[in-house]
Amino acid sequence: MKKIVVTGAGGFIAGHLVKQLIRQGHSVRAVDIKQLDDWYQISDESENLTLDLRLRENCYKAVNGFNEVFNLAADMGGMGFIENNKAACMISVLINTHLLIASRDNVIDRFFYSSSACVYNGDKQTDTDNPGLKESDAYPALAEDGYGWEKLFSERMCRHFREDFGITTRVARFHNVYGPYGTYDGGREKAPAAICRKVIEAGISGNKEIVIWGDGLQTRSFMYIEDCIKGIQDIMYSNITEPINLGSSEMVSINELVDIVEDIAGYKLERKYDLNAPKGVRGRNSENTLIRQYLGWEPSIPLRKGMKKTYDWIREQIVTEQDKKKKERFNK
């Protein structure tokens, strides 16, 4: 049994990670800036703390008495949030910096940092037919403004704390993670959840149209949460010292992603394209040669299978919320 701190635990990915670590028998301290009522998942078996980890003293409180840290805390969301909140995304650099200092002073054995494909050079993502971004494509640096630069800087911090202070640091570059128990509305949601919500709401309302950000031709790969959690742990306990891709290589266009969700829903929608909406780079995919060489594995859960589980969960949330509102109106 390990004593493990998971930061960002009120969020989507870290919430799933906490559940998995508890199932494996570890002692977990789950930390997030949000109040517990706002966490996506809460585990009674973990120690759950509300702390603002941008503050150095709170990072010391978070890691004190524990052996390992999985740092997944950041102020982030989908492309709409990232493009309109660059300063907020950059301020997350305080979280990783202060956690590394606290981990050094508390002699933490291992430290995992969740980076992002947003660190990659934008000039290598201008074509929808992206061959896959290799780890070396992060340099020369031209990261996503705001969020991507914060991630790239924090990667370097992990490297130098490993070299200078001997902390075992591991870094994974996430490529578009999706699945149940995540954000699907409110402005921070990513494309898979947003499209599921829009298709579900169109079906319920009878207004059979969907607004797509951009022209729908932009390409991405999407990794299901189960693959992500396995990859996080495999990388954490590997000998991989450099940042490494953690993502599916199954690339699709946004139009193709809508096709999949429509097929799951069982109906077609009229598509409206908002060319002025945030849409990110033109094409992005994960090149997985390195992770296959190191781990003999890569994320492989088919997109349609993962989207079906995601769609079903989001639909359940929307229907439940609408039923709740109907009851509230009836009781007035």
Secondary structure, DSSP 8 states (H G I E B T S, - for coil): --EEEEETTTSHHHHHHHHHHHHTT-EEEEEESS-GGG-S---TTSEEEE--TTSHHHHHHHHTT-SEEEE---S--SHHHHHH-HHHHHHTHHHHHHHHHHHHHTT-SEEEEEEEGGGS-GGGS-SSS---B-GGGG-S----TTHHHHHHHHHHHHHHHHHHH--EEEEEEE--EE-SSS--SSS---HHHHHHHHHHHHHHH---EEEEES-S--EEE-EEHHHHHHHHHHHHTSS--S-EEES---EEEHHHHHHHHHHHHT---EEEEETTS----SB--B--HHHHHHHS------HHHHHHHHHHHHHHHHHHHHHHHHHHHHT-
